[in-house]
Amino acid sequence: MTLPLPLNPAQREAVEYPAGPLLVLAGAGSGKTRVLTARIAHLITQHGVAAQRIFAVTFTNKAAGEMRTRIAQLLGADPRGLWIGTFHSLSARLLRREAPLLGFGPNFTIYDADDSEALVKRLLEARQLSPKAYPPRTVHGVISSAKNRMLTPEELGARADTPLVKVAADIFAEVGPALKQANAMDFDDLLLHPLALFREHPERLAYWQDRFQHVLVDEFQDTNPAQYLLVQQLAKRHGNLCVVGDDDQAIYGWRGADVRHMLAFQNDFPGTKLVRLEQNYRSTQVILDAANGVIAENTARLGKTLFTEKKGGAPVILLAAADERDEAEWLASEFARRAADGDVPYDEMAILYRTNAQSRPLEEAFRFRGIPYRLIGAVSFYERREIKDLLAYLRLIANPADDEAFLRVVNVPRRGIGDASLAVLGRTALAWRKPMLDAARGAASMTDLRPNVRQALAGVADLVDRLREAVGQADPATALETVLATTGYEQYLAEEGAEGMERIENVRELAAGAAAWAEVQDPETFEGGTGGSPVERYLTQAALVTPADEDRDVPGVTLLTAHMAKGLEWPIVALAGLEDGLFPLSRAADDPSGIEEERRLCYVGLTRARERLYLSWARTRYRNGRLELAERSRFLDALPPQVVEERSTTPSWHPPTMRPPQPSRPRGAAARRLPQLEFPDEVSQDAPRYVKGERVRHRKFGGGIVRAVSGEGRELRVSVDFDDPDIGMKQLLVAYAGLERDWGGESA
């Protein structure tokens, strides 16, 4: 059977390579998804490999779904039994079957970052350690990083060079037993527990090695040590490991990914077949020449040069702006002009930047011109309070030992149970060696609690018991409706007014999504009934959703960081804020590997553009509460001159004399020691300026009138008399208040 899709010679070589280790070096826009899907279909149709004997890893659930659909189209039937998904989802699927061997129930809960931080906070409080001195988020971050590097608590403690890391190592030692008591695993555990299983039960490793005849990994450059070890072990017996990736797009070193896995793959697997995919199907040759010029300066790379049949193309516009507001207004004007000319609609344009904080002047410029936009990186659907509340109820129904779920819902809706009472319950549960829900059932015997609190805790336990009985094996949408009806949660939200009504809409969207999930889930995903109840299976899926899986189909210019843009593309792309100290970040300046990762990130940004590419930088930028002189990014020096057209805005101010004189092109540490400019306050176009009597609007409090102004810079404060009499006069710190001028209202 010949696959019904065209492949270029390099793609076909990768698809048809029969067996053994295969490294596919896939440049940006070179059709790697097509190669992966075609290879899987080819293995099934031409080599007789059963779908259930293929283990294929992607880095987002969305990509896994799209690949599965494409494979089904190639085969003419759904590839039932195919294991395809993210590392976390496939590991969770495996662990649902093997959990008892590790001391967990198959109905274990998956803790997200908030749950894990809450657990760390409780363990710190039990040691009477201050959350200010030892922030739970920071401590959890140290523990997560150690897990990603596969360090034990003892190894982390031995390397501790600060009191915080020493405390993190001590807490790390307690996290494992606490999670096991709660029958829970965190995200890092999903990768580590299969390795523990294989180490402690070699017969299970042999089973899974025999089960999967072929292992394929997408985005291989982004694997961390635990992920690489997992696929190494699964493929060790047969050697049929196909990895696809681009070392020039390795941009996640800060979260544990190690590009050295890709660079050393041919040594790790002797006899590896290397295939380079260099033909680009996305961008013009001009854009590729710019990207090739920038990335060629990296030394730690396997090497490739992208080319396309789309010769020529519009020049890359390089803009030098006066400051970030000037930069934003120029880009907004240019995008508005292109949309008005009918060249490209707004939803086919994007602006990328290095840090989230850079979106603010862009948003202001777009709002002023009435340009629609969508901001990627805001609070995701599954991170919203009301969604986490309802999922916590489902988690407690599925796993009564889940203490973090219990703590989230015990007072939602409000039941008059305070923190002090919960602390008593927690100590009692610890003494009884029982989950908090079990302890709440025995609240009547806790004489150090007030009678009304004892009654409330017993009522919560009774409520959960009734919910568990009512939900049973129901589908997740029915379970959610049962929770809503039994708890009165919608009425609780309605008491919050307009914001509460928006939250109710999100609740209903959650129920609709749960119903849709039940319609499309693959019954083969949970073989032999080992996947648990429908609610348990749904919770696994919900826990593994990432921001990359969220629906972004909203019309308007897309604003997002370069990290978030990976894997996406638009006809028109602007890469803003290309200044030394910002892109690349100053903290990477003295670290060659850090600069190389920043350059790879720049390369990712450049290769998102299909037809037109804009690059911009500002001569000054308002950062850290003051105006700072900026130097254009060193990455711009590598652009081939013949593909660039330089533009410059006309500053509306005259720069003052600097003291001392500025050297021409500082690098490294020198770039971070720029002299402070002594601009008068009115020089900064970005500095917020308010006058008494003008109208402003606050995102939460609504409209009001400025009655007083005091302070300056980051200490600038305004007193605002809000229209709502229940809010009245408030003093706000402008740097954090998110105020906007209310052009439609009348000043007073």
Disulfide bonds with the S-S distance in Angstrom:
none
